[in-house]
Amino acid sequence: ASRRSKSCPKTDNPRQPPRLANAVPSRPGRPFKSVLDPKRPITEESHNGNIYLLKSRGDGIQAWHIPIILNVMAKMERQTTRSGFVNPDTIWGLEEPENNLELSNAFKLARQICGFSTDIQVLITSHSPAFYELRDDPNYNAETYCLVKDDQRITRLADHDTAQINNDMGILDLITRYVSEANERAKEQEELVNELRGKAITARVLVLCEDENIGLLETVLKSSGLTDDHCQVLSYSGCGNIHGAFQLARLIKNIKSPETKVVVHRDQDYLNAEEIEELRRKAKNADSVLFVTLGNEIESHFLNPDYIAATTGVDAADVAELLDQATEAVVEKSYDALSKSLKKPDGTWGYKKMIETYENDPERYRDSKAVLGQLRQLLHEHHGVTLNTNVAHESLRVDILADLVA
């Protein structure tokens, strides 16, 4: 115990163990504090006080430079070929490019390399699903082969079961599918962000719409005072889920204008109050406003007797009666949609619970899209009018949206 290693400096306090310089961060708790605070980047502090982003670890920044540099070299070689000589072809051979990369970044690198494969022949050896699953992507003309060391045979991977390959590689198929799906969402979000970079966002409010068809939402926005001069609407359906929309909201603030107000639209579907409140909290953390529809879809806002009376001239009392008939006419569709949200883990659902839930609040749980379609038909049959949902009216006003104009 009295002997000291030459690599360990002496300490003044004999009870204090020697300090191993450079061994650990001086404040190892810092990363965890950052995780709990979404507004702070996740960082690590080194012994000399420098701050490093943990998200940059295993990000492949060096690996990403390699194909870019090689591509430039290949182009230069083709351009400098003398007249009368055959233009050279370039072949890349990459051995396990996924090494030292976090799995999601390996997927990004795979896409980047495939982007160069239209002009350059690329041969890759890999143990990562980021590369051997490229055969399933229709955007890339990738051929994948499997080499089994024991029998020295090379066969097309298409002849193998992917789950078995993952198992042989020691990769859980469940994890692989999860990462693949997350990678697809990230790719779609990246494409949307690139599209945003080329657009000028001059409006005070940017609305991210869950649906590709934004017509009904635009009517609600105009009814709330958000005219074309005030806002732009962009569909985020390609992001796959609302959590991607929140990430997109943060990116919009960073790459465009911090002054722009971002609204994230979400159909209520069959979310409960706790789930909606959790989404509102996440929207606030993303510096955005969450707009949740009255019923399960945006069509629920148009099941409004005052709105229909004002835009068609039909008496509001008559509209209310037709609305009740339309709701009853499609009740089986409403039951079916609701039952799917109440399924038990064993795949069954309680019929009694479903009926009670619906009867307690039919306006909340009715299939708004089906009801609106039925109501259109009844209005035409009984009054000879056509409901035009492109007309804005104050009866559709949503306070949370109107407040953005003030």
TORVEXFI-961778 format. One record per residue (C-alpha): x, z, y; residue number from 1. Coordinates in nm, 3 decimals. Each point is the difference from the previous one (the first is absolute). Layout:
BEGIN
{{X Z Y} NUM}
...
END
This chain:
BEGIN
{{0.000 0.000 0.000} 1}
{{0.296 0.058 0.231} 2}
{{0.120 -0.354 -0.044} 3}
{{-0.126 -0.257 0.245} 4}
{{-0.023 -0.371 -0.054} 5}
{{0.217 -0.202 0.238} 6}
{{-0.308 -0.211 0.080} 7}
{{-0.195 0.304 0.121} 8}
{{0.085 0.142 0.343} 9}
{{0.052 0.375 0.036} 10}
{{-0.268 0.215 0.161} 11}
{{0.038 0.308 0.217} 12}
{{-0.265 0.188 -0.195} 13}
{{0.118 0.073 -0.357} 14}
{{-0.361 0.036 -0.116} 15}
{{-0.095 -0.340 0.136} 16}
{{0.066 -0.279 -0.250} 17}
{{0.226 -0.285 0.110} 18}
{{-0.186 -0.277 0.180} 19}
{{0.021 -0.339 -0.159} 20}
{{0.032 -0.230 0.298} 21}
{{-0.194 -0.326 -0.011} 22}
{{-0.175 0.110 -0.320} 23}
{{-0.359 0.034 0.120} 24}
{{-0.195 -0.063 0.322} 25}
{{0.034 0.287 0.242} 26}
{{-0.379 0.026 0.023} 27}
{{-0.141 -0.106 -0.336} 28}
{{-0.352 0.102 0.097} 29}
{{-0.019 -0.258 0.276} 30}
{{-0.129 -0.290 -0.214} 31}
{{-0.288 0.210 -0.130} 32}
{{-0.103 0.103 0.351} 33}
{{-0.005 -0.366 0.092} 34}
{{-0.223 -0.081 -0.295} 35}
{{-0.254 0.254 0.121} 36}
{{0.005 -0.146 0.352} 37}
{{-0.122 -0.363 -0.016} 38}
{{0.115 -0.069 0.356} 39}
{{0.364 0.074 -0.086} 40}
{{0.217 -0.236 -0.205} 41}
{{0.122 0.128 -0.335} 42}
{{0.369 0.070 0.060} 43}
{{0.304 0.167 -0.147} 44}
{{0.267 0.173 0.208} 45}
{{0.359 -0.036 -0.117} 46}
{{0.275 0.256 0.044} 47}
{{0.116 -0.163 0.323} 48}
{{-0.344 0.003 0.161} 49}
{{-0.080 -0.369 -0.049} 50}
{{-0.362 -0.082 -0.083} 51}
{{-0.088 -0.250 -0.273} 52}
{{-0.345 -0.135 -0.081} 53}
{{-0.080 0.085 -0.361} 54}
{{-0.224 -0.306 -0.022} 55}
{{0.311 -0.215 0.049} 56}
{{0.161 0.137 -0.316} 57}
{{-0.006 -0.265 -0.269} 58}
{{-0.152 -0.248 0.246} 59}
{{0.222 -0.287 -0.115} 60}
{{0.123 -0.088 0.348} 61}
{{0.335 -0.113 -0.142} 62}
{{-0.161 -0.186 -0.288} 63}
{{-0.234 -0.184 0.238} 64}
{{0.298 -0.142 0.191} 65}
{{0.153 -0.162 -0.307} 66}
{{-0.260 -0.275 -0.063} 67}
{{-0.024 -0.071 0.374} 68}
{{0.377 -0.051 0.029} 69}
{{0.016 -0.205 -0.320} 70}
{{-0.287 -0.218 0.121} 71}
{{0.181 -0.073 0.327} 72}
{{0.316 -0.089 -0.193} 73}
{{-0.197 -0.235 -0.227} 74}
{{-0.157 -0.177 0.299} 75}
{{0.337 -0.035 0.174} 76}
{{0.153 -0.148 -0.315} 77}
{{-0.275 -0.260 -0.021} 78}
{{0.029 -0.085 0.368} 79}
{{0.379 -0.043 -0.011} 80}
{{0.000 -0.226 -0.307} 81}
{{0.172 -0.328 0.089} 82}
{{-0.188 -0.326 -0.008} 83}
{{0.009 -0.166 -0.338} 84}
{{0.030 0.326 -0.191} 85}
{{-0.281 0.157 -0.201} 86}
{{-0.157 0.299 0.175} 87}
{{0.091 0.318 -0.188} 88}
{{-0.261 0.208 -0.178} 89}
{{0.022 0.377 0.025} 90}
{{-0.064 0.242 -0.283} 91}
{{-0.018 0.374 0.053} 92}
{{0.071 0.247 -0.277} 93}
{{-0.113 0.354 0.080} 94}
{{0.059 0.287 -0.241} 95}
{{-0.253 0.283 0.026} 96}
{{-0.065 -0.026 0.375} 97}
{{-0.241 0.294 -0.027} 98}
{{0.288 0.246 -0.047} 99}
{{-0.004 0.290 0.251} 100}
{{-0.336 -0.111 0.135} 101}
{{-0.321 0.198 0.018} 102}
{{-0.259 -0.185 -0.211} 103}
{{-0.225 -0.119 0.284} 104}
{{0.307 -0.140 0.181} 105}
{{0.099 -0.181 -0.318} 106}
{{-0.333 -0.185 0.023} 107}
{{0.083 -0.098 0.359} 108}
{{0.342 -0.128 -0.101} 109}
{{-0.155 -0.201 -0.285} 110}
{{-0.235 -0.172 0.245} 111}
{{0.286 -0.074 0.237} 112}
{{0.215 -0.156 -0.270} 113}
{{-0.292 -0.208 -0.125} 114}
{{-0.047 -0.129 0.353} 115}
{{0.337 -0.176 -0.030} 116}
{{-0.069 -0.138 -0.348} 117}
{{-0.172 -0.315 0.133} 118}
{{0.343 -0.136 0.102} 119}
{{0.235 0.199 -0.222} 120}
{{0.006 0.058 -0.374} 121}
{{0.000 0.377 -0.060} 122}
{{0.090 0.171 -0.329} 123}
{{-0.061 0.375 -0.016} 124}
{{0.060 0.263 -0.264} 125}
{{-0.218 0.304 0.051} 126}
{{-0.160 0.305 -0.158} 127}
{{-0.255 0.040 0.279} 128}
{{-0.369 -0.100 -0.003} 129}
{{0.053 -0.107 0.361} 130}
{{0.175 -0.308 -0.142} 131}
{{-0.137 -0.059 -0.349} 132}
{{-0.359 0.019 0.125} 133}
{{0.061 -0.290 0.239} 134}
{{-0.135 -0.231 -0.268} 135}
{{-0.347 0.139 0.079} 136}
{{0.022 -0.095 0.369} 137}
{{-0.151 -0.346 0.065} 138}
{{0.202 -0.031 0.322} 139}
{{0.328 -0.027 -0.192} 140}
{{0.098 -0.245 -0.271} 141}
{{0.192 0.261 -0.193} 142}
{{0.087 -0.024 -0.368} 143}
{{0.085 0.327 -0.170} 144}
{{0.179 0.052 -0.330} 145}
{{0.063 0.308 -0.209} 146}
{{0.332 0.066 -0.173} 147}
{{-0.006 0.261 -0.276} 148}
{{0.351 0.115 -0.084} 149}
{{-0.071 0.096 -0.360} 150}
{{-0.113 -0.341 -0.122} 151}
{{0.180 -0.214 0.261} 152}
{{-0.314 -0.201 0.069} 153}
{{-0.114 -0.131 0.338} 154}
{{-0.373 -0.063 0.032} 155}
{{-0.234 -0.072 0.287} 156}
{{-0.147 0.319 0.141} 157}
{{-0.341 -0.165 0.004} 158}
{{0.002 0.041 -0.376} 159}
{{0.038 0.378 0.033} 160}
{{-0.244 0.269 0.096} 161}
{{0.098 0.144 0.339} 162}
{{-0.099 0.351 -0.104} 163}
{{0.232 -0.023 -0.298} 164}
{{0.284 -0.129 0.217} 165}
{{-0.048 0.291 0.240} 166}
{{0.003 0.238 -0.294} 167}
{{0.320 -0.154 -0.137} 168}
{{0.157 0.033 0.344} 169}
{{-0.101 0.364 0.017} 170}
{{-0.244 -0.064 0.284} 171}
{{-0.349 0.149 -0.011} 172}
{{-0.249 -0.284 0.019} 173}
{{-0.229 0.214 0.217} 174}
{{0.274 0.049 0.260} 175}
{{0.091 -0.367 -0.008} 176}
{{-0.358 -0.107 0.066} 177}
{{-0.033 0.253 0.280} 178}
{{0.319 -0.118 0.172} 179}
{{-0.096 -0.365 -0.050} 180}
{{-0.337 0.057 0.165} 181}
{{0.159 0.195 0.283} 182}
{{0.251 -0.282 0.041} 183}
{{-0.281 -0.255 0.026} 184}
{{-0.169 0.205 0.272} 185}
{{0.330 0.033 0.184} 186}
{{0.054 -0.375 -0.022} 187}
{{-0.346 -0.073 0.138} 188}
{{0.052 0.252 0.278} 189}
{{0.338 -0.154 0.082} 190}
{{-0.161 -0.344 0.028} 191}
{{-0.265 0.142 0.232} 192}
{{0.263 0.168 0.216} 193}
{{0.194 -0.327 0.022} 194}
{{-0.322 -0.169 0.109} 195}
{{-0.045 0.270 0.264} 196}
{{0.347 -0.062 0.137} 197}
{{-0.104 -0.352 0.091} 198}
{{-0.318 0.109 0.174} 199}
{{-0.038 0.130 0.351} 200}
{{-0.204 0.319 0.005} 201}
{{-0.126 0.013 0.354} 202}
{{-0.327 0.186 -0.056} 203}
{{-0.027 0.373 0.066} 204}
{{-0.149 0.063 -0.346} 205}
{{0.101 -0.147 -0.335} 206}
{{-0.250 0.045 -0.283} 207}
{{0.119 -0.022 -0.361} 208}
{{-0.299 -0.110 -0.208} 209}
{{-0.037 0.078 -0.369} 210}
{{-0.194 -0.322 -0.065} 211}
{{0.115 -0.360 0.027} 212}
{{-0.337 -0.090 0.155} 213}
{{0.015 0.171 0.339} 214}
{{-0.321 -0.142 0.154} 215}
{{-0.220 0.309 -0.038} 216}
{{0.275 0.233 0.118} 217}
{{0.052 -0.213 0.310} 218}
{{-0.370 0.038 0.085} 219}
{{0.026 0.379 -0.028} 220}
{{0.315 -0.003 0.215} 221}
{{-0.165 -0.207 0.274} 222}
{{-0.306 0.225 -0.011} 223}
{{0.237 0.293 0.064} 224}
{{0.158 -0.169 0.302} 225}
{{0.306 -0.142 -0.177} 226}
{{-0.027 -0.364 0.102} 227}
{{0.251 -0.274 -0.078} 228}
{{0.180 0.092 0.322} 229}
{{0.045 0.358 -0.120} 230}
{{0.096 -0.036 -0.365} 231}
{{0.131 -0.212 -0.285} 232}
{{-0.111 0.024 -0.361} 233}
{{0.236 -0.050 -0.292} 234}
{{-0.086 0.027 -0.369} 235}
{{0.223 0.231 -0.203} 236}
{{-0.161 -0.086 -0.333} 237}
{{0.333 -0.138 -0.121} 238}
{{0.152 0.346 0.019} 239}
{{-0.209 0.107 -0.296} 240}
{{-0.108 0.342 0.126} 241}
{{-0.057 0.208 0.311} 242}
{{0.332 0.181 -0.038} 243}
{{0.171 -0.334 0.054} 244}
{{-0.211 -0.042 0.313} 245}
{{0.126 0.333 0.136} 246}
{{0.357 -0.113 -0.061} 247}
{{-0.082 -0.326 0.172} 248}
{{-0.139 0.191 0.298} 249}
{{0.333 0.179 0.037} 250}
{{0.188 -0.330 -0.020} 251}
{{-0.222 -0.157 0.265} 252}
{{0.087 0.284 0.234} 253}
{{0.370 -0.051 -0.069} 254}
{{0.031 -0.379 0.007} 255}
{{-0.260 -0.074 0.266} 256}
{{-0.134 0.229 0.269} 257}
{{-0.011 0.380 -0.008} 258}
{{-0.290 -0.015 0.246} 259}
{{-0.221 -0.197 -0.239} 260}
{{-0.278 0.207 -0.156} 261}
{{-0.035 -0.070 -0.372} 262}
{{-0.332 0.040 -0.183} 263}
{{-0.013 -0.003 -0.380} 264}
{{-0.338 -0.103 -0.143} 265}
{{-0.105 0.140 -0.337} 266}
{{-0.332 -0.046 -0.179} 267}
{{-0.137 0.340 -0.098} 268}
{{-0.081 -0.120 -0.351} 269}
{{-0.072 0.322 -0.194} 270}
{{0.265 0.225 0.152} 271}
{{-0.093 0.364 0.046} 272}
{{0.048 0.201 0.319} 273}
{{0.332 0.148 -0.113} 274}
{{0.144 -0.342 -0.083} 275}
{{-0.106 -0.141 0.337} 276}
{{0.150 0.297 0.183} 277}
{{0.328 -0.055 -0.185} 278}
{{0.001 -0.364 0.111} 279}
{{-0.060 0.109 0.360} 280}
{{0.299 0.232 -0.024} 281}
{{0.220 -0.282 -0.130} 282}
{{-0.126 -0.233 0.272} 283}
{{0.093 0.257 0.263} 284}
{{0.348 0.033 -0.149} 285}
{{0.031 -0.379 0.023} 286}
{{-0.097 0.019 0.370} 287}
{{-0.318 -0.198 -0.069} 288}
{{-0.378 0.046 0.004} 289}
{{-0.206 -0.015 -0.319} 290}
{{-0.337 -0.176 0.015} 291}
{{-0.215 0.070 -0.307} 292}
{{-0.331 -0.185 -0.043} 293}
{{-0.336 0.180 0.002} 294}
{{-0.087 -0.105 -0.355} 295}
{{0.203 -0.141 -0.285} 296}
{{0.076 -0.327 0.184} 297}
{{0.002 -0.145 0.352} 298}
{{-0.343 -0.152 -0.070} 299}
{{-0.146 0.351 0.024} 300}
{{0.027 -0.012 0.380} 301}
{{-0.241 -0.295 0.009} 302}
{{-0.270 0.180 -0.200} 303}
{{-0.122 0.126 0.336} 304}
{{-0.367 -0.059 0.098} 305}
{{0.083 0.019 0.373} 306}
{{0.273 -0.264 -0.032} 307}
{{-0.215 -0.235 -0.207} 308}
{{-0.298 0.045 0.233} 309}
{{0.214 -0.074 0.306} 310}
{{0.158 -0.314 -0.149} 311}
{{-0.304 -0.148 -0.182} 312}
{{-0.300 0.115 0.207} 313}
{{-0.165 0.159 -0.304} 314}
{{-0.155 0.342 0.066} 315}
{{0.235 0.285 -0.101} 316}
{{-0.271 0.167 -0.209} 317}
{{-0.050 -0.321 -0.200} 318}
{{0.377 -0.031 -0.045} 319}
{{0.018 0.358 -0.131} 320}
{{-0.269 -0.076 -0.256} 321}
{{0.179 -0.316 -0.117} 322}
{{0.324 0.195 -0.018} 323}
{{-0.160 0.250 -0.236} 324}
{{-0.127 -0.287 -0.216} 325}
{{0.346 -0.161 -0.006} 326}
{{0.163 0.330 -0.095} 327}
{{-0.246 0.050 -0.287} 328}
{{0.036 -0.361 -0.118} 329}
{{0.372 0.037 -0.065} 330}
{{-0.002 0.362 -0.116} 331}
{{0.135 -0.094 -0.344} 332}
{{0.304 -0.164 0.163} 333}
{{0.049 0.313 0.207} 334}
{{-0.023 0.215 -0.313} 335}
{{0.255 -0.217 -0.178} 336}
{{0.250 0.013 0.286} 337}
{{-0.042 0.376 0.041} 338}
{{0.030 0.070 -0.372} 339}
{{0.344 -0.160 -0.009} 340}
{{0.124 0.253 0.255} 341}
{{-0.138 0.292 -0.204} 342}
{{0.158 -0.089 -0.333} 343}
{{0.138 0.285 -0.205} 344}
{{0.348 -0.013 -0.159} 345}
{{-0.155 -0.112 -0.331} 346}
{{-0.153 -0.306 0.171} 347}
{{-0.356 0.134 0.015} 348}
{{-0.202 0.114 0.297} 349}
{{-0.285 0.244 0.048} 350}
{{-0.322 -0.192 0.065} 351}
{{-0.172 0.308 0.142} 352}
{{0.287 0.072 0.237} 353}
{{0.001 -0.360 0.117} 354}
{{-0.375 0.000 0.073} 355}
{{0.022 0.332 0.185} 356}
{{0.295 -0.120 0.207} 357}
{{-0.179 -0.319 0.099} 358}
{{-0.337 0.161 0.075} 359}
{{0.162 0.265 0.222} 360}
{{0.134 -0.268 0.235} 361}
{{-0.112 -0.357 -0.081} 362}
{{0.120 -0.136 0.335} 363}
{{0.351 0.119 -0.086} 364}
{{0.012 -0.121 -0.360} 365}
{{-0.207 -0.319 -0.002} 366}
{{0.186 -0.327 -0.053} 367}
{{0.004 -0.108 0.365} 368}
{{0.109 -0.357 -0.067} 369}
{{-0.279 -0.055 -0.254} 370}
{{-0.258 0.170 0.225} 371}
{{0.096 -0.214 0.300} 372}
{{-0.031 -0.317 -0.206} 373}
{{-0.345 0.107 -0.124} 374}
{{-0.106 0.096 0.354} 375}
{{0.098 -0.343 0.133} 376}
{{-0.225 -0.157 -0.259} 377}
{{-0.296 0.229 0.082} 378}
{{0.035 -0.063 0.374} 379}
{{-0.017 -0.373 -0.060} 380}
{{-0.296 0.026 -0.240} 381}
{{-0.212 0.237 0.212} 382}
{{0.095 -0.097 0.355} 383}
{{0.176 -0.336 -0.025} 384}
{{0.312 0.129 0.176} 385}
{{0.368 -0.019 -0.088} 386}
{{0.220 0.302 0.061} 387}
{{0.312 -0.094 0.196} 388}
{{0.263 0.271 -0.053} 389}
{{0.237 -0.164 0.251} 390}
{{-0.203 0.141 0.289} 391}
{{0.145 0.314 0.156} 392}
{{-0.236 0.278 0.111} 393}
{{0.041 0.354 0.127} 394}
{{-0.192 0.138 -0.301} 395}
{{0.312 -0.076 -0.210} 396}
{{0.226 0.200 0.230} 397}
{{0.254 0.226 -0.179} 398}
{{0.125 0.286 0.217} 399}
{{0.350 0.020 -0.149} 400}
{{0.048 -0.369 0.084} 401}
{{-0.162 0.015 0.343} 402}
{{0.233 0.287 0.096} 403}
{{0.298 -0.235 -0.037} 404}
{{-0.124 -0.208 0.294} 405}
{{-0.036 0.296 0.237} 406}
END
